[in-house]
Amino acid sequence: MVHGCIHPRSVAGSFCAIILAGCVPAVPPDLISKIDDIDRHLITLGAPHTAPKEYANFARQWAALKVRAQVQDDLIRWPWESSDFEDQLRQLHAEGDKTIALLTDRQVEQRREAEATLLHLEERFLSMASHIESLGGHLVLGEKPTQTDLLIRQARTYLEQHNYARSIQTAERANHALKIQTAALTRELKRYADTEQIARWHVIATKTVEWSRTHQSTAIIVNKADLELTLYTNGRKVLSYPVRLGFNGIKQKQFQGDGATPEGRYKVTAMRGKGETQFYRALVLDYPNAEDQRRFRLAKQEGTIASAKNIGGQIEIHGADNELLAQTLGCIMLDNPHMDALFARVSPGTPVTIVGATNGQNKIALALAGLANESQEISL
């Protein structure tokens, strides 16, 4: 006899059946099944990691109650009898439901946070890529933007897998990488926003225009930041064309093979037509001039340029037939029709002044300012 009921193995016959018909199992099987379902649901929601304290408490109680359930599996009781064991099961069921609701709400919040964070980051990365393109900053950053892109893609994958915490964590790593890249670009190109440097560039560009006016002759000014070549005749602007530079053209040339475009006051020393150059047509410049050589010697003495490096040469303004070689040399390249028009208007001795920029509103300075603002705005 257990809790007022008769154990099925202690009686026999129809009397036993009548007595047992009014009894219920001491261990409610439906309740056990429901708590098992809750346990599986909690694991699916990642409770062991996202709510370790709550899940540890649930798992500890559930383990103890399962042991009791195995012991009392054969027992039955009258329906009106109270059961401390069943009360504990129902309390655990309620606690499990509460934890599921908590984690579900938390997951919804995490999903929203992960989606918003990743969307903002993806927009930031696209903007960064656009700035890098306009700045010509590929050499400065190398493979770093590609690595950042991979992190963003990983964060998107984790989001699609409903691993929101991992998605946010990976997005934070990508955001940190973007900030480092922004700092690197700013450090390398800050001279385009430096008022003193811009003033020096402006002075030599102005002197070139004045020379053109005084000598009633032609002169060329190349603006690296705005990727623009302008031809002056008698001090007046007569044509302006877009140009392309070497793969590292926005930087000041230091040595042979660095792909940078030199800055300073030069002149055309030779004009090469079709068949006389590896390019379409070419205006050969007198790089390196005395100032370039002085700067190169000083840099070697200071150790900023390796002793084995050469100063290089063969800087030209030319057409577009050999783009790969042009990028290696750091030349200034025009489309062929524009090169034809320029070629017809200049002669050996024509001054060519190459500057980084002539005002603080140049494209590189504006792009750097945009990068800085975006870097401050995003907070993950």
Residue pairs with C-beta under 8 A, 6 or more apart in sequence:
1 7
1 10
2 26
2 75
2 76
2 77
3 26
3 75
3 76
3 77
3 78
3 81
3 83
4 77
4 78
4 81
5 19
5 20
5 22
5 23
5 76
5 77
5 78
6 16
6 19
6 20
6 23
7 74
7 75
7 76
8 16
8 20
8 76
11 19
20 76
22 78
22 79
23 76
23 77
23 78
23 79
24 76
24 77
24 78
24 79
25 75
25 76
25 77
26 72
26 75
26 76
26 77
26 83
26 85
26 86
27 69
27 72
27 73
27 75
27 85
28 86
28 89
31 86
31 89
31 90
31 93
32 66
32 69
32 89
34 93
35 62
35 65
35 89
35 92
35 93
35 96
38 58
38 93
38 96
38 97
38 100
39 58
39 59
39 62
39 96
41 100
42 48
42 55
42 58
42 96
42 99
42 100
42 103
45 100
45 103
45 104
45 107
46 103
47 54
47 55
47 58
47 99
47 103
48 55
49 165
50 103
50 106
50 165
51 99
51 102
51 103
51 106
54 99
54 102
55 99
57 95
58 92
58 95
58 96
58 99
61 88
61 92
61 95
62 92
65 85
65 88
65 89
65 92
68 85
69 85
72 85
77 83
107 162
107 164
110 164
110 165
110 168
111 159
111 162
111 164
113 164
113 168
114 155
114 158
114 159
114 164
114 167
114 168
114 171
115 159
117 167
117 168
117 171
117 380
118 152
118 155
118 156
118 159
118 167
118 171
120 378
120 380
121 152
121 155
121 171
121 174
121 175
121 178
121 378
121 380
122 152
122 156
124 175
124 178
124 374
124 378
125 145
125 148
125 149
125 152
125 174
125 178
127 370
127 374
128 145
128 178
128 181
128 182
128 371
128 374
129 145
131 137
131 185
131 367
131 370
131 371
132 138
132 141
132 145
132 185
134 363
134 364
134 367
135 185
135 189
135 250
135 364
135 367
135 368
136 245
136 247
136 248
136 249
136 250
137 185
137 188
137 189
137 250
138 247
139 247
139 248
139 251
139 259
140 184
140 185
140 188
140 189
141 181
141 184
141 185
144 177
144 180
144 181
144 184
145 181
147 177
148 174
148 177
148 178
148 181
151 170
151 171
151 173
151 174
151 177
152 171
152 174
154 170
155 167
155 168
155 170
155 171
155 174
156 167
158 164
158 166
158 167
158 170
159 167
168 380
171 380
172 380
175 378
175 380
178 375
178 378
179 375
182 371
182 372
182 374
182 375
185 368
185 371
186 368
186 371
186 372
188 251
189 250
189 364
189 368
190 368
191 197
191 356
192 198
192 225
192 250
192 356
192 357
192 362
192 364
192 365
192 368
193 360
193 364
193 365
193 368
193 369
195 360
197 356
198 356
198 357
198 358
198 359
198 360
198 362
201 263
201 355
201 356
201 357
201 358
202 355
202 358
202 359
204 264
204 265
204 353
204 355
205 221
205 353
205 355
205 358
207 265
207 353
208 219
208 221
208 232
208 265
208 351
208 353
209 219
209 221
209 232
209 235
210 235
211 217
211 219
211 351
212 218
212 219
212 232
212 233
212 234
212 235
212 351
213 234
213 235
213 236
214 235
216 234
217 233
217 234
217 350
218 231
218 232
218 233
218 345
218 346
218 347
218 350
219 231
219 232
219 350
219 351
219 352
219 353
220 229
220 230
220 231
220 232
220 317
220 342
220 346
220 350
220 351
220 352
220 353
221 229
221 230
221 232
221 352
221 353
221 354
221 355
222 228
222 229
222 230
222 243
222 317
222 332
222 352
222 353
222 354
222 355
223 229
223 230
223 355
223 356
223 357
223 358
223 362
224 245
224 249
224 250
224 261
224 263
224 354
224 355
224 356
224 357
225 250
225 356
225 357
225 362
225 363
225 364
225 365
226 357
226 362
226 363
227 242
227 243
227 244
227 245
227 363
228 240
228 241
228 242
228 243
229 240
229 241
229 242
229 243
229 317
229 332
229 334
229 342
230 237
230 239
230 240
231 237
231 238
231 239
231 240
231 342
231 345
231 346
232 238
233 345
238 345
239 341
239 342
239 345
241 334
241 335
241 338
241 341
241 342
242 334
242 335
243 332
243 333
243 334
244 323
244 326
244 332
244 333
244 334
245 261
245 330
245 331
245 332
245 333
246 259
246 260
246 261
246 326
246 327
246 328
246 329
246 330
246 331
247 259
247 327
247 328
248 258
248 259
248 260
248 330
249 259
249 260
249 261
249 330
250 260
250 261
250 356
250 364
251 258
251 260
251 261
252 260
252 262
252 263
252 356
253 260
253 261
253 262
253 263
253 287
253 292
253 312
253 315
253 330
254 260
254 296
254 299
254 304
254 305
254 309
255 296
255 305
255 309
255 310
255 311
255 312
256 309
256 310
256 311
256 312
256 313
257 312
257 328
258 312
258 330
259 327
259 328
259 329
259 330
260 330
261 315
261 330
261 331
261 332
261 354
262 287
262 288
262 292
262 315
262 330
262 354
263 354
263 355
263 356
264 289
264 291
264 292
264 353
264 354
265 289
265 291
265 351
265 352
265 353
266 285
266 286
266 287
266 289
266 315
266 351
266 352
266 353
266 354
267 285
267 286
267 349
267 350
267 351
267 352
268 283
268 284
268 285
268 346
268 347
268 348
268 349
268 350
268 352
269 284
269 285
269 286
269 348
270 283
270 284
270 348
271 281
271 282
271 283
271 284
271 343
271 346
271 347
271 348
272 279
272 281
272 282
272 283
272 284
273 281
273 343
274 280
274 281
276 282
277 316
277 318
278 321
278 322
278 325
279 316
279 318
279 319
279 320
279 321
279 322
279 325
279 326
279 333
280 318
280 319
280 320
280 321
280 336
280 339
281 318
281 319
281 336
281 339
281 340
281 343
282 316
282 317
282 318
282 319
283 316
283 317
283 318
283 342
283 343
283 346
283 350
283 352
284 314
284 315
284 316
285 315
285 316
285 317
285 352
287 312
287 313
287 315
288 296
288 311
288 312
288 313
292 311
293 311
296 305
296 311
299 305
300 307
300 309
312 329
314 329
315 329
315 330
315 331
315 332
316 329
316 331
316 332
317 331
317 332
317 333
317 334
317 339
317 342
317 352
318 326
318 331
318 332
318 333
318 334
318 339
319 333
319 334
319 335
319 336
319 339
320 326
320 333
320 334
320 335
320 336
320 339
321 336
323 333
326 333
332 354
334 342
356 362
356 364
357 364
357 365
